[in-house]
Every structure is written in C-alpha cells, then in structure tokens.
Amino acid sequence: MSDRVVVLSQRPATVKNIYSIEFENPNRTPLNCRESPKFSQYFNTMWKELEEYDKAAETEKR
C-alpha cells in the first residue's frame, strides 16, 4: 500500500499534486483502508481534481 499518491496531468505529464496518505490503523490492509471514512475523502478529493483537469483539457482542445 502506498503512503502517497501523485496526480499527473495529461501528456506530457507534469506533477499536479502529491497526496500523503495517512491511515491510523496499524494493521493496514487494502480492505481495512477501503472501509475507512478517510478512504472516501481521499477518493473523492482526487477524482474531483482529475475531473477538473479533464474539463480544462477539453476546453483547450476547442
């Protein structure tokens, strides 16, 4: 399991954001993390950011 996630832009890729992933559970497994409320927060935040980049890229194509 990763301790950070790097969000990249579209090609040519540049680093847009780096998220430090912190779960308090000492017995950290993928299933335990998925069931954590923090997982949902990370997931939603990162996907919103990716959607913003996708919308911006579509605008630039026009």
N, C-alpha and C positions, 0 to 999 in steps of 0.2 A: 504494500500500500504506500502510496506517495505521501510525502509531507508537504508538497506544494504542487500547484497546477499552473502551467504557463499558458496564457491565452495569446494566440498568434493572429496576426492579420491575414488577409488573403495574400496570394502571391504578388510580388515577392514578400515573403513573410517577415514581419517585424514583431518584436515582443510588444504586446499591448498592455498586458498586466500579469503580475505574478501573485498568486494567492497562497498564503501559508495555511495549510490545513491542520487544524488542531482539534483532536477529539480527546476527551478526558479519560475515556475507557482504557485501562491498562491492558485488557485482553482484546485489543483492537483486531477485529476480523472484518472482512467485507460485509457480512450480514449484520453485525453489530453496528457498523457505521451507517449502513443503509436505513436502519431502524431509528437512528438518532435524529432528533429535530434539526440539529445542526447540519446534517446532510442536505436536507431540503433547502436550507438557507443558502448553502454553497451552490447547490444545483441551480436554484432559481437565479441567483446573482450572476453566475457565469453564463447561463443561457440568455439572460437579458442582454448581457454585454455582446455575446455573439450575434444576437438578432440586430442590435444596433449597428454593428459592423456590416452585416449583410444588407441592411437597408441603405446604409451610406454607399456601399459598393454599387447597388442597383441604381442609385441616383447619379453616381459618377458615370455609369455606362450610357446614360441618356444624353 
